[in-house]
Amino acid sequence: MIREPELPNRRWAVPGAHGDVHIVLSERELGAAGVIGGDVAGYGLLMHVVEPGDEIPADATSGAQAMVVEVQPDNDVSLRRLLKLRSEHPRIRTIAAVRDATVPVLRALLHSGISDVISLPLAREELEAALLKVRSEIEADDAAGHGLGKVISVIRSVGGVGATTVATQAAVLQVARDAAAGRETCLIDLDLQFGNAATYLGLQPKVTVGDLIDAGPRVDATMLRAAAAKTADGLHVIAAPPDIVPLEAVSTDQMLAIIDIATREFGTVFLDYPGSWTNWSLSQVGRSDLVVLVIELTVASLRQARRQLTLLSQQGFEDLPILVVANRTERKLFRSINLRDAEEALNRPVTYGIANDFPLVRMALEQGVPLGDIKSGNRVGKDILALLGGCDELLDRAT
């Protein structure tokens, strides 16, 4: 099957049963390769003709289970693009293809975190052995529950509806649920200007998401875990920076790369967003497994919630699972706005309501502890647990 994309690189593809492996070679190495015809190790092959001194096109990573990339040790661009690929797409297994590699070069490449190194010219037998190893690693990770974690994005209708409180308390309660399944939980505060998630949990971390952004392509799993402060309950928290960071100054690619690494390290990743939309925040919401939209039963909140839902729809996120959650609900016989009114205003179900217990929440936030440390079995916690149960149903996973 020959493809003629509207891109400067050329490529051809062979379909496979276990997904695609993308191979990036120069025209010279493609001509010398002995792998054309059929699949390899159950993978389809998609060949990209890209010279070693050129950047890998953005679409070359789309849908790839693994990538084989030509590396010329004496070509700085060739080396940098491999490291960039590894950093920005940690979920893709990466194999370096090198001609006449020396031992120091092999060590350096393997130390960079790639899966394997194979020789050029590309031989079918060696490629098959490398891909069989990759396939076994992927299958072992899936069997052990070490696949990609689920991303739950918590957004707000307007400021002040308690979205950060919902995100932090939900993440705390999720820890035990994840632990029972052999997973870990992480909360990342993406409100780079006014984030308070760490403060609400009594943490004062020295390393924040701002440091990860500053690190650029050097960010890896080790650095990300080092940035995550840990609560007594076992929740990993990556805090917002202490200083205000302009939202538009953040690279979309770098932010997405940080979240991608987090999904490889943690079973559930909660993201608390800023109140204003940016290219990177919209991009990440679209890549989430589930969105929780926190509202209040007020005219202003419902009006803005409808605008948020319209924006997400306009961005092509119609199929994105979204749970609308009404925070600070009260059991009153007569209310100016009730859940049914909210559903009519938003034209979608408001599935969960979280009780209003302002004294309890304020005390917990001031002390920097979970609600359950102040009062076990509280109504707010029970409502959030019900919300987490609903998340599990939409994510199609057991507790």
C-alpha positions in Angstrom: 0.0 0.0 0.0 1.6 3.3 -1.1 0.7 6.6 0.6 1.3 10.0 -0.9 0.9 12.4 2.1 1.0 16.1 1.8 4.3 16.2 3.8 7.9 16.7 2.8 8.8 13.1 3.8 7.7 10.1 1.8 6.4 6.8 3.3 5.0 3.4 2.5 3.0 1.1 4.7 2.4 -2.6 5.2 -0.6 -3.4 7.5 -0.1 -5.6 10.6 -2.2 -7.4 13.2 -0.6 -5.9 16.4 -0.4 -2.2 15.3 2.2 -0.2 13.5 5.9 0.3 13.8 7.2 3.4 12.2 10.7 3.3 10.7 12.6 6.5 9.9 15.4 6.1 7.5 17.4 8.1 5.0 16.9 7.4 1.3 20.3 5.6 1.2 19.5 3.3 4.2 16.0 2.6 2.9 17.5 1.4 -0.4 19.8 -0.9 1.5 17.1 -2.2 3.9 16.1 -5.9 3.6 12.7 -5.7 5.3 10.2 -4.8 2.5 7.3 -7.1 2.2 4.9 -8.6 4.9 4.7 -7.7 8.5 7.5 -8.2 11.1 6.8 -9.7 14.5 3.1 -9.1 13.9 3.6 -5.4 13.4 2.7 -3.4 10.3 5.6 -1.3 9.0 5.3 2.3 8.0 8.5 3.6 6.4 9.3 7.4 6.5 12.1 8.7 4.3 13.7 11.4 6.3 17.4 12.4 6.1 19.4 12.3 9.4 19.9 16.1 9.4 16.1 16.7 9.2 13.6 16.8 12.0 11.1 13.9 12.3 7.7 15.1 10.9 5.0 15.5 13.6 2.7 12.9 11.9 5.5 10.3 11.9 4.6 9.3 15.5 0.8 9.1 15.0 -0.4 5.6 15.9 3.0 4.1 16.4 3.5 1.3 18.9 7.2 1.5 18.4 9.7 3.5 16.2 13.0 2.6 14.6 15.0 5.7 14.0 18.2 6.1 12.1 21.0 7.6 14.1 24.3 9.0 12.9 26.6 9.4 15.9 28.6 12.2 14.3 25.4 14.2 13.4 24.1 16.3 16.3 20.6 16.7 14.8 20.4 13.0 14.4 21.1 12.5 18.0 18.9 15.3 19.3 15.9 14.2 17.4 16.1 10.8 19.0 16.2 12.3 22.5 13.4 14.6 21.6 11.3 11.7 20.4 12.0 9.8 23.6 11.1 12.8 25.8 7.9 13.9 24.0 6.5 10.5 23.3 7.5 8.3 26.3 4.7 5.8 25.5 6.3 4.8 22.2 9.1 2.2 22.4 12.1 3.6 20.5 14.8 1.6 18.7 17.9 3.3 17.4 19.3 2.0 14.0 23.0 2.7 13.7 25.7 1.8 11.1 29.0 0.6 12.6 28.2 1.6 16.2 31.1 1.6 18.6 30.7 0.4 22.2 30.6 4.0 23.7 27.9 4.9 21.2 25.9 1.8 22.1 26.2 2.6 25.8 25.2 6.2 25.3 22.1 5.3 23.3 20.9 2.7 25.7 21.5 5.0 28.6 19.2 7.5 27.0 16.3 5.2 27.8 15.6 3.7 24.4 14.4 0.1 24.1 17.2 -1.3 21.9 19.9 -0.6 19.3 20.1 -2.5 15.9 22.5 -2.3 13.0 22.3 -0.7 9.6 21.7 -1.7 6.9 18.4 -2.9 8.4 18.1 -6.6 8.3 14.7 -8.4 8.7 16.0 -10.9 11.2 17.5 -8.4 13.6 14.5 -6.1 13.3 12.2 -9.0 14.1 14.2 -9.9 17.2 14.0 -6.4 18.5 10.3 -6.0 17.8 9.6 -9.4 19.5 11.3 -8.0 22.5 9.3 -4.8 22.4 6.1 -6.8 22.0 6.8 -9.0 25.0 7.5 -5.9 27.1 4.3 -4.2 26.1 2.3 -7.4 26.8 4.0 -7.9 30.1 3.2 -4.3 31.1 -0.4 -4.8 30.1 -0.7 -8.1 32.0 0.8 -6.5 35.1 -1.5 -3.5 34.9 1.4 -1.2 34.1 -0.1 0.2 30.9 -0.9 3.8 30.4 -2.7 5.4 33.3 -6.0 7.2 33.1 -6.2 11.0 32.9 -9.0 12.7 34.7 -9.2 16.5 33.9 -11.0 18.6 36.5 -12.3 21.9 35.0 -14.6 24.6 36.4 -17.5 26.6 35.1 -16.2 29.7 36.8 -13.7 30.5 39.5 -14.7 29.8 43.1 -16.9 26.8 42.5 -14.5 24.6 44.5 -12.9 22.6 41.6 -9.5 22.4 43.2 -11.1 21.1 46.4 -13.0 18.5 44.4 -9.8 17.5 42.6 -7.6 17.3 45.7 -10.1 15.4 47.8 -11.0 13.0 44.9 -7.3 12.3 44.4 -6.8 11.6 48.1 -9.7 9.1 48.1 -8.5 7.5 44.8 -5.2 6.5 46.4 -6.7 3.6 48.3 -8.7 2.5 45.3 -5.7 2.5 43.1 -3.5 0.8 45.7 -5.9 -2.1 45.9 -5.4 -2.6 42.1 -1.6 -2.2 42.3 -1.7 1.4 41.0 -0.5 4.8 42.2 -2.3 8.1 42.0 -0.9 11.5 41.0 -2.4 15.0 41.1 -0.8 17.7 38.9 -1.7 21.3 39.5 -1.7 23.0 36.0 -3.0 26.3 37.4 0.4 28.0 36.8 -0.7 31.3 38.2 -3.0 30.7 41.1 -2.7 27.0 41.9 -3.3 25.9 45.5 -3.6 22.1 45.3 -0.4 21.5 47.3 -1.4 24.1 50.0 -4.8 22.4 50.4 -2.9 19.2 51.1 -0.4 20.7 53.6 2.6 20.3 51.2 5.4 22.8 50.5 7.4 21.2 47.7 10.6 22.7 46.5 10.2 21.3 43.0 7.1 22.1 40.9 5.6 21.7 37.5 7.4 25.0 36.6 10.7 23.2 37.1 9.6 20.4 34.8 8.6 22.9 32.1 11.9 24.7 32.4 13.8 21.4 32.0 12.4 21.0 28.5 13.3 17.8 26.7 15.4 16.7 29.7 12.3 15.7 31.6 12.0 12.0 32.2 10.3 9.6 34.7 13.0 10.1 37.3 12.8 13.8 37.2 9.0 13.7 37.3 8.9 11.5 40.4 11.4 13.7 42.1 9.1 16.7 41.5 6.1 14.8 43.1 5.7 15.5 46.8 3.9 12.8 48.6 1.1 13.1 51.2 0.8 10.8 54.2 -2.0 8.9 52.4 0.4 8.2 49.5 -0.9 10.7 46.9 1.8 12.1 44.6 1.4 15.8 44.0 3.2 18.0 41.5 2.5 21.5 42.6 2.0 24.7 40.7 5.0 27.0 40.6 5.4 29.5 43.5 5.7 32.5 41.1 3.1 33.5 38.5 3.9 32.0 35.0 2.4 33.5 31.9 0.1 30.8 30.6 0.9 31.5 26.9 4.6 31.1 27.6 4.2 27.3 28.0 5.0 25.0 25.1 2.1 22.7 24.2 4.5 19.9 23.2 6.4 20.1 26.5 3.2 20.1 28.7 1.8 17.2 26.8 5.1 15.4 27.2 5.0 15.9 30.9 1.5 14.4 31.1 2.5 11.5 28.9 5.3 10.6 31.3 2.9 10.8 34.2 0.6 8.4 32.5 3.4 5.8 32.3 4.2 6.2 36.0 0.8 6.4 37.6 -2.4 4.5 37.3 -4.6 7.6 37.7 -3.5 11.2 36.9 -5.8 14.0 38.1 -5.2 17.4 36.4 -6.4 20.7 38.0 -6.7 23.4 35.3 -6.4 27.1 35.2 -9.6 29.1 34.8 -8.5 30.5 31.4 -8.1 28.4 28.3 -4.8 28.1 26.4 -3.7 26.1 23.4 -1.9 23.6 25.7 -4.8 23.2 28.2 -7.3 22.6 25.4 -5.0 20.2 23.8 -4.6 18.2 27.0 -8.3 18.2 27.8 -8.8 16.6 24.4 -6.3 13.9 25.2 -7.9 13.1 28.6 -9.8 9.9 29.3 -12.5 11.7 31.3 -13.4 15.3 32.1 -15.1 16.4 35.4 -16.8 19.8 35.0 -17.5 21.3 38.4 -20.4 23.7 38.7 -22.6 25.4 41.3 -26.3 25.8 41.2 -26.2 29.5 40.3 -27.2 31.4 37.2 -23.6 32.7 36.6 -22.1 29.2 37.0 -24.6 27.5 34.7 -24.2 30.2 32.0 -20.4 29.7 32.0 -20.7 25.9 32.2 -22.8 26.0 29.0 -20.1 28.1 27.3 -17.4 25.6 28.4 -19.4 22.7 27.0 -19.9 24.6 23.7 -16.2 25.3 23.5 -15.3 21.7 24.0 -17.8 20.7 21.3 -16.5 23.3 18.9 -13.0 21.8 19.4 -14.3 18.4 18.2 -14.5 16.8 21.6 -18.1 15.6 21.3 -17.1 12.0 22.1 -15.1 13.0 25.2 -16.7 11.6 28.4 -17.8 14.6 30.6 -19.3 14.3 34.0 -21.0 17.4 35.3 -20.8 17.7 39.0 -22.7 20.2 41.1 -20.7 21.2 44.1 -22.1 22.6 47.4 -25.6 21.3 46.9 -28.0 21.5 49.8 -31.0 19.5 50.7 -33.7 22.1 50.8 -37.3 21.6 49.9 -37.5 25.0 48.1 -34.5 26.2 46.1 -34.3 28.9 43.4 -32.3 26.4 41.2 -32.2 22.7 41.5 -30.5 19.8 39.7 -33.3 19.5 37.2 -33.1 23.2 36.4 -29.3 22.8 35.9 -29.8 19.8 33.5 -32.3 21.8 31.4 -30.0 24.8 31.3 -27.0 22.6 30.2 -29.0 20.1 28.1 -27.1 17.3 29.7 -27.3 15.3 32.9 -25.9 16.6 36.2 -25.0 13.1 37.4 -23.5 13.9 40.8 -24.0 16.4 43.6 -21.5 17.1 46.4 -22.9 18.2 49.7 -22.3 21.7 51.1 -20.4 21.4 54.4 -18.5 24.7 54.4 -17.2 24.6 58.0 -15.7 21.1 57.5 -14.2 22.0 54.1 -12.7 25.3 55.4 -11.2 23.6 58.5 -9.6 20.8 56.3 -8.2 23.3 53.8 -6.8 25.6 56.6 -5.1 22.6 58.2 -3.9 21.1 54.9 -5.5 17.7 55.6 -8.1 15.5 53.8 -11.7 15.9 54.9 -11.7 12.5 56.5 -8.9 13.5 58.9 -11.3 16.1 60.4 -14.5 14.0 60.3 -14.6 10.4 59.1 -17.6 9.3 57.1 -18.5 12.8 56.2 -21.2 13.5 53.6 -18.8 15.3 51.2 -16.4 12.4 51.2 -19.2 10.0 50.5 -20.4 12.1 47.6 -16.9 12.2 46.1 -16.6 8.4 46.5 -19.8 8.1 44.5 -18.3 10.4 41.8 -15.1 8.2 41.7 -17.3 5.1 41.2 -18.9 6.8 38.2 -15.5 7.7 36.9 -14.5 4.0 37.0 -17.6 3.0 35.1 -16.9 5.5 32.3 -13.2 4.4 32.3 -14.4 0.8 32.1 -12.2 -0.4 34.9 -12.6 -2.1 38.2 -11.8 -0.3 41.5 
